Amino acid sequence: IKTGVEIRQDNTYYRAGISYFPDPYIKDFDKVNRDQFNFSIGMGYRTETFYLDGSLVNTRTKGVYSPYSLNNNTAPQADIKYSTYILTLTAG
C-alpha cells in the first residue's frame, strides 16, 4: 500500500509519502512481525534546462537474530528494530 502527495509552487516541487509492505512470512512461522513502513519527503527545483531533486526515505521494520542453539533445543534471541535512512540527490 502506497500513498503520497506532491505540491507544485512555480518551479519548486514538494513531496511526501508513506508505504506499507506486510510481512511476507506466515505469522505462525516464528511470531515475528516483519511489516515494513517507508516514510519519505522530497523537494525539487526544475526549469527548462536544469533540475535539482532531493529526497529522504526512512525505512522501519523488525527482525529477530538467534546466534546459536543450546543443548536443550532452546535458542536465545535478540529482537531487533531496524531503522535506515537513504538520502538521494540528483541534478541534471
N, C-alpha and C positions, 0 to 999 in steps of 0.2 A: 504494500500500500504506500503510495507516494502522493504528496501534495506540496504545492508551493505557490508563491506569488512573486510577480515582478512588477515594479513601478518604474515608469519612464518619466523623466523630467528633462526636457530638451535632449541633450546628448548623453545624459547620465542615466544609468540603469541601477536599480537596487533590487536585490533578490533575497528571498528566504525560503527555506523548505524543510520538510521533515519526511522521513521514510521509515517504514517498519517492515522487517522481514521476520516472519515467525520461525521458531526453532525447527530445523529440518529433521530432527530425530523424533522418534516416538517418545512421548512423555514418560512412559513406564520404563524406558531404557535404563536411565540412571538418576531420575528425579531432578535433573538439572535443567533450568530454564535458559535456553540459549537464544532467546529472542534478541534481535538486533535493532537498534534505533540509530538513525543518522539525522543529525541536525546541521543545517547549512545556512550560511549567509554569504552574500557576494555583492560586489559593486563593479560597475564597468563604465567606461567612457568611450564613445565612438564618434568619429567624424567620417567623412567620405574617404579619407586617405590614411586614417590611423585608428587603432583601437588599443585600449588597455583594460584588462579584466583581472579581477582577483576574487578568490573565494576561500572560505574556511569551512571545513567539514569536521564535525565531531561524531565519532562512531562509538557507541556503547553496547557492550554485551557482557555475558558472564560465562564462566567455564569452571572446570574442576581439574586439578592436577594431582595425580597419585603417583609418587616417585617409586614406590616399592610395595610389595606384599609381605605380610608376616606369615610365620609358620601356621598360625591358627586361621588362615584364609581371610584375614581382615587386612585392610589397606588404609593407612592414614591418608587423608586427602586435604588439599587446600582449596577453598572456594576463592575464585579469582574474579575480580571485576575489571574488565578491560575498558579503557577509555583512550582513544587515539585521536590526534588532530592532524589534518592534512591541509596545508596552505598551498594554494596554487596561484601563480601569477603568469599571465600571458600578455604579450604585446605583439603588434604587427602593423 
